[in-house]
């Protein structure tokens, strides 16, 4: 099961992904995340609006970051299906 982190603004997509078999955790928008916190996820899904505010642009991580801006929930799932599951 892939572990996915999403922004709170994308909770409706989180519900869709949970029903599709993903383990989903919401990210707090008032925190900055470091590499070790992000590395526990297979992917992080962002709305695109707060990418800089949350500090993701400056964070180096091997976790896949998906910008969901303008994407349908099915398109997001397709992108997540391409992401390898981390050990």
Residue pairs with C-beta under 8 A, 6 or more apart in sequence:
1 21
1 22
1 23
1 85
2 22
2 23
2 42
2 43
2 80
2 83
2 85
3 22
3 23
3 25
3 40
3 41
3 42
3 86
4 14
4 17
4 22
4 23
4 24
4 25
4 41
4 42
4 43
4 44
4 45
4 80
5 24
5 25
5 26
5 27
5 38
5 41
5 43
5 44
5 45
6 13
6 14
6 17
6 24
6 25
6 26
6 27
6 44
6 45
6 46
7 26
7 27
7 29
7 45
7 46
7 47
7 50
7 54
8 26
8 27
8 28
8 29
9 29
9 47
9 49
9 50
10 45
10 46
10 47
10 68
11 26
12 73
13 45
13 68
13 73
13 76
14 24
14 26
16 73
16 77
17 24
17 73
17 76
17 77
17 80
18 24
20 77
22 80
25 41
27 33
27 44
27 54
29 50
29 53
29 54
31 54
32 54
32 55
33 54
33 55
33 56
33 59
34 59
35 59
35 60
35 61
38 44
38 59
38 61
38 63
39 61
39 62
39 63
39 86
41 63
41 86
42 63
42 64
42 80
42 83
42 84
42 85
42 86
43 63
43 64
43 65
43 66
43 80
43 83
44 56
44 63
44 64
44 65
44 66
45 66
45 68
45 76
45 80
46 54
46 56
46 65
46 66
46 67
46 68
47 68
47 69
48 67
48 68
48 69
48 70
49 69
51 57
51 67
56 65
63 86
64 83
66 76
66 79
66 80
66 83
68 76
71 79
